[in-house]
């Protein structure tokens, strides 16, 4: 999908957030933001893909600041909070093991979306996390292709699960364990630091590699860019019978390609441009099957 | 006061809002926003004054779009909604005429702040207006120099009241009638269209000129810029014993000057940079006396 005019606001907000992670000095912040405005102007336009525009801007910011991983602190914090949280709901999770397959799958998808929605940023509190998680689990999936997914899981053999953020991947881990009951599963994380996206470091930290084979995209692109991806990632992308892509960045970018297999998108529609693209409301929880031939 | 690094987000948001008033065509919106990013980069920096930075950006947008008054529709709508609203509370307003002077003054100041906070934008509903007005009237003034103001009203003879937005000026009108009980009052509006700020057209539409003498600043500057103001405005500024300035734009800009008389600022602290500047919380209602010699 392409950006909308108002995406200018969101990308500037992201830059300000990132810059505040890079330096606490206002003078430095002003310089970095001012310089990055030129970069935004270069990549902003009706043909820009949100995730790829974000990639260019965050890469630029990493380059001019000399900070190769501005979100490291927030990612560490997200991982730790997610570990604590998942530990606290471990008991209630167990009861889902005795539910029918479809109900179990749907619950774990919603849990994975909850991981996508929780704001592990510096201002979030445990109260917020509890409330937001509860809200997400209580709401229905607005687009719910879980029946189709269950059918496909039974029919096919191999899944590539494309991860999104740090912290969130611990919620994905629970869904990945469920998917493994049906198929061979490979998960991918980013090949280099970009935004708060999970990298191999995060995957290892939360033990994702203990559950499934983990590969990287081979690049620091938000979402997926097949032209920049590593051979290893492309091999898994080709071998998979089903692609499951997590979060808006993967949705925004993968919808740019023709893909000769079913793609399932799991995310919370966090902004109007994405929500309008699939005709839902902001805040809706989505499990969308797309055939993109 | 000067801008903070995060003011970049707000100015881009304002540009997107303005551009959506100028054209419904996305292609045009993209072009205008992209072009205005260069203008923002030019005026953005640690020495920028928020209201004056906004002035440069909105002037640029008016110039490149050929639309001299992008907010005309919203201003008309704000005026009409304000007229309707004030009519609906006319009866309950009357009972304040029998309250003690300080209580009456404080209530009318809070009503004027309510006018400053109500979002007459395209998405507001009557429910929102009712709720927000009620909230503002129920809250105390976080900084409350109403006693000082009452004393000054008794001691001095002449007030210059610097207005802010269209619609809002109808709420100011009620306060102006109260101030007239003590002093001679002149009100100022903008000399040309900028943002949703009230101009002479708005002042006449809501009958502000029936209550007090209305002058214009002689320019389309957000807030006040004495270097660009008309002789007429400067004469009233000099003659006045007390300045009362409404809204954040006037606060942001007038605090840049030494002024040889008391200045009272009436506004809602709508954003963190302004709130932090006077050590209050976002959302607080303010009546602040400042001696800026």
Interface residues (C-beta under 8 A of the other chain):
Chain A: X4 X5 X6 X8 X9 X12 X13 X15 X16 X19 X20 X26 X27 X29 X30 X33 X34 X37 X38 X40 X41 X44 X45 X46
Chain B: X4 X5 X6 X8 X9 X12 X13 X15 X16 X19 X20 X26 X27 X29 X30 X33 X34 X37 X38 X40 X41 X44 X45 X46
